[in-house]
Amino acid sequence: MIDHFSLGLWTPLIAYTVSVIGSFIGLLFSRRARVFTGLARWFWLVLSAICLGGTAVWSMHFIAMLGFQVQGTPIRYDALLTVVSGLLAIVVMGVALYLTSIRQTFAWLVASGVVAGIGIASMHYMGMASMHMHGHMSHDLVFVVAATVIAMAAATVALWFAQRLEGTVSIAAAALLMGVAVSCMHYTGMLGVDVTLTEAGGSASLPGSSSMELLLPLVVGLFVFLLVCSLLLMLGEDDEQGRNKARSRRDGVETYG
């Protein structure tokens, strides 16, 4: 009755690719934030939170849900609740990035990962709650707990990457790993989904938007946002290199002195 891959492997592959791209750009922004101070640091931290929470996590979830179908009922989405779930993912990731930036200790890293992981899992189930169908959806507690634990572990690893990684190759490898972790969290939670159809459903209309009605603005907005982010990264590369050279010269002078 439930089909998680109604469109074949295209949805998980595209969702994974989007998650990797969002993770890669988000971690690059986080690296940039470590170089700057003041308002500039806040600017890069906000962009990092949007890429990690909004693109790597929320967009991955929504694209993967395109392959989710329940035989015997159409599915509609509450647009407002869907957007709020995305904002939740961005906010909790932003809070976690901020906490790890002001207190770079293991205890704060774990605490931030727990906060971000619970927020990401909450985003997932809020997104599920935005679905309307001729039936009742329930979630197996075992899979809920497993998905939440995976989300916390993935968030902690992402924050550790955001704190420490410098090289582009290392960040790319980390993004590939993050895409796997986020996808595992999503599909672990989805394995615990059960739907009981209602007899009174029939052909009655459902409130909300279809997945395709929400997909078009999502894809267009995502493409434009990632394009702007890429341009910002390229434009800021020279500035970052200049700051790194200045910092290296300063450290060299202090060591010599």
N, C-alpha and C positions, 0 to 999 in steps of 0.2 A: 504493500500500500504506500509506503514511504520510499521515495527514490532520491538519494542524495546526489546522484550523478546523471540526471536526466539528459544533460547535454554532453555526456561523455566526459573525457578527461580535460576538455578545454577549460571548464570553469576552475578546477583546482590548479591547473597550470598557469592560467592568466592571473588568478588570485595570488599564487606564489610569486610570480614575476613582479606584480605590483608591490607586494610586501617587501621583496628584496630591494627594489628601486627606492621605496620609501625609507627603508632602513639605511641604505647606503647614503642617500642624501642627508637624512637626519643625523647620522653619525658624523658626516663631514661638517655639518653645521655645528655639532657639539664640539668638534675639534676646533673650529673657528672661534667658538665662544670662549675657549680656554686661553686664547691669545689676546682677546680684548678685555677691556674693563668698562665699568659704567653702563651707559645706555646701549652702547654697541654690544656688550655681552648679553644684555636682555633681549636685544633684537635677534641675535643668533640663537639664543635659547628658545625663544618663542617659535622661530622657524623650525628648530629641531623638534620641538614638541608637536607641531602640526604635522611634520613629515612622519615621525615615529607613531604618534597616536592616531592621526587622521588618515594617513596613507598606508603605512605598514600594517596597521591593525584594523581600523574601521573599514577602509575601502576593501581590504582583503576579505573581511567578513561579508560585506555586501555583494561583492562579485561572486564569491563562493556560493552565496544563497541563490544565485540565478539557476543553479542546477538542482535546487531543492524543490520537489513536487510531491503532492499528496494526491493519490488517485481518488477521484470522486468529489473533489472540491477545488475551486480556484483559490488563489492566494492573493491578497491585497496587503499593502503596507501603509501604515500611518506615517505620513511624511514628516510631521512634526516630531514624533517620538524617534524616528530614524535619525533625524538631524541632531536631536538632543543626545542620543547615544554616541554620535560622533564627537560632539563637544565634550562629553564626559571623558572619552578616551584621550582627547587632547589636553584637557585640564589636569587629569591625574598624571599624565606623562610629564607635563610641564612642572607640576609640583615636585615630582620625583627628581627631575633634572636639577631643579633649584636646590633641593635639599642636599643632593650629592655634590653640588658645586660649592656649597658653603661649608660643608663638613665632610671632608674626604677621608672618612674612616670606614672600616669594615662594618661596624654596627649600623652606621647611617646608611650604608649601601644596602644592607639587608632590609632595614626598615623601609627604605624608599622602594625597594623591589616588591615588598609585601603590599605597600600602598598602591603602587602602580598595577600589580598583578590583580588585586581585588577589583580595582577600577576597570581594568581591561575585561575581566570576567563579567563584571556588572554590565559593561557595554554590550557584551555578547548577548546576554540574556535580556537586556532591554531591547536590543534589536529583534530578538525572537518575540518579545511581547508586543512589538509593533505590528505583527502579522495578524491579519484577519482571515478566517476560513470558516467553512461550515463544519465546525468540529471543535473539540477541546484538546489543547496541547499540554502535555505534561513532561517533566524531566526527571530522569532517574538520578537520585541523589548521589550515587556512586560516581557517575560520569560528571556531575556538577562539581564534586570535590576534586576529581582528577583534573578536569579542565582548569579549575582555579589554581591548583598546585602548579600545573604546567605554565599557566599565565604568570604566576609569581616568579617561577624559576627563569622564564624567558625575559621578564622585565628586569630581574636582578642582573642577568648576564648582559642585557642591552645597556644597562646603566654602567656596568663595569667597563664595557667596551667604550662607552661615551667618556669615561674618566681617563682612560689610559691609551687607547690606540692613536697612533700618529700617522703611520704609513698608509697610503691609499690602497695598496694590495691587502694589507691586514684588515682594513675597514671593509673592503669588498668581500673578503672571506667571512668576516663577521656578519655582513648583511645576508649572505647565503645561508648561514646558520640561523639567523634570526627569522628568515622566511620559513624555514623548516619548523622552528619552534612555534611560531604564530599559527601556521597551518595545522600543526598537531593539536594545539589548543582548541582551534575551531572545530575540527572534525571529531575530536574526543567528546566535546560537548554535544555535537550533533548525533553521535551514536546513542546518546541517552534520551533522544526525543521520541515520544510516543503520541500518536494522534487518534482520538476517538471521534469518528464522524457522527454528526447529528442527523436523525431521520428527517427533520424538518428543513434541512438545507435546500436540497433541490436546486432550482435555478434562481433562487432569490439573490438579489444583488448584494454585494459586499461593499462597505465603505473603504476608502483608501485608494492608493495608486497601484498599478501593476508594477512588476519588477522592471519591465522595459521602460515604463514612463519615468521611473527614478534613475534608470541606468544612464540614459542619454545625458542629462545635465551633470551626472556624476563623472562620466568619462570625459566630457568636454572640460568641466571645471578642473578635474585632476590633471589633464594634459596641460592646460594653461598654467596651473600652479607649478607643476614640475618644470615646465619650460622657464618660468620666471625664476624658480629656485636655481636652475642650472646657470642662468645668466648671472645671478647674484654670486654664485660660486666662482665663476670665471672672472667677473669684474673685481672680486675681492682677493683673488689669488696673489696679485702683486703686493697688495697692502699687507697680507699675512706674511709673505716672504720677507718684506722689509722689516716688519716687527720682529720676526724670528732672528734676522741678522742683527738687529739692534740689541735684542736680548742676549744673543750669543756674545756680542762685543762687550756688553756690560758685564756679563758673567766672567769673561776673560780678564777684564780690567780688575774686577774684584778679586779674582784668584791671584792675579799677578801682584796686586797690592798686599 
